[in-house]
Amino acid sequence: MSFRAALRKHRSLRWGFILVILVVVFSVVGPWLTPHDAFMSNPERAMTREFLPVGPSREYPLGADRLFRDMLARLALGGRLSLLIGVVASAIAATLGGLVGVVSGYFAGKKWTGLVDSGLMRLVDVGLSFPFLLLVMAIGAMLERTTVTSLLVTLGFTGWLGTARVVRAKTLTVRDLDYIVAARALGQRRILILWKHILPNVAGPLLVSATLSIGQMILTESVLSYLGVGISPPAPTWGAMLYEGQDSYTLAPWLLACPAMAIVSTVLGFNLVGEGLRDVLDPRG
């Protein structure tokens, strides 16, 4: 089935794809829609007579924040950061989880090489015993200053545990297929079997897990920024904007509504795409 046919057939995939495209386009072209700089405070034009930030208008389409900066430009830059963190951290987690899951599943149940599976799965069990958000917060708290790179490494190297279990379960069902047994009988090297035969068969579940992980990574980054342990200022993040707007939601509701809608739309879009891909790639469908 082609991707266009899948979009026509699966409603969740279609709507999720539309949401993701809208968020990406907004994050890319958003700063160009306004002449104001995202970091420049302009109280002369962005402050009302009551000393409050102006609401949505022609000059400020999404209003201004508490420091009289353009919300549209800051929300778009926050979207760029969130998408970068979500995609790259999920790619790191999918790569690590895929490698660990394939190796663990292929060697599971064998006399000596089964020790590899036991060791890797016990490592996964220990990692899963800690709540993911608390684990990320603990690692982030040890860093003097949280940067985009440090957050990518932290999220990527702590988010692969669930992916490893999913890939291992798929590998256990794939490794005993006839053509893989034949490849082993013909003396093919293990690395070639894993690369040429096992990995393509687990690519579907791995892709679904990575897509769903993007929404989780974006949500985790927003929670960390909301709690004050995310990316350090002055970089605009949706979680930090949400925290800044919570005290002014009665006087300036756009300060809370704009980042909240951005987070919900982005996470929902990637979750719908992941659910749709799972239906499309399911051989039973």
Sequence and secondary structure as in RCSB ss.txt:
>XXXX:A:sequence
MSFRAALRKHRSLRWGFILVILVVVFSVVGPWLTPHDAFMSNPERAMTREFLPVGPSREYPLGADRLFRDMLARL
ALGGRLSLLIGVVASAIAATLGGLVGVVSGYFAGKKWTGLVDSGLMRLVDVGLSFPFLLLVMAIGAMLERTTVTS
LLVTLGFTGWLGTARVVRAKTLTVRDLDYIVAARALGQRRILILWKHILPNVAGPLLVSATLSIGQMILTESVLS
YLGVGISPPAPTWGAMLYEGQDSYTLAPWLLACPAMAIVSTVLGFNLVGEGLRDVLDPRG
>XXXX:A:secstr
  HHHHHHH HHHHHHHHHHHHHHHHHHHGGGGSSS TT   HHHHB TTS B  S SSSTT B TTS BHHHHH
HHHHHHHHHHHHHHHHHHHHHHHHHHHHHHHHTT TTTHHHHHHHHHHHHHHHTS HHHHHHHHHHTSSS  HHH
HHHHHHHHS HHHHHHHHHHHHHHTTSHHHHHHHHTT  HHHHIIIIIHHHHHHHHHHHHHHHHHHHHHHHHHHH
HHT SS TTS  HHHHHHHHGGGTTT THHHHHHHHHHHHHHHHHHHHHHHHHHHH TT 
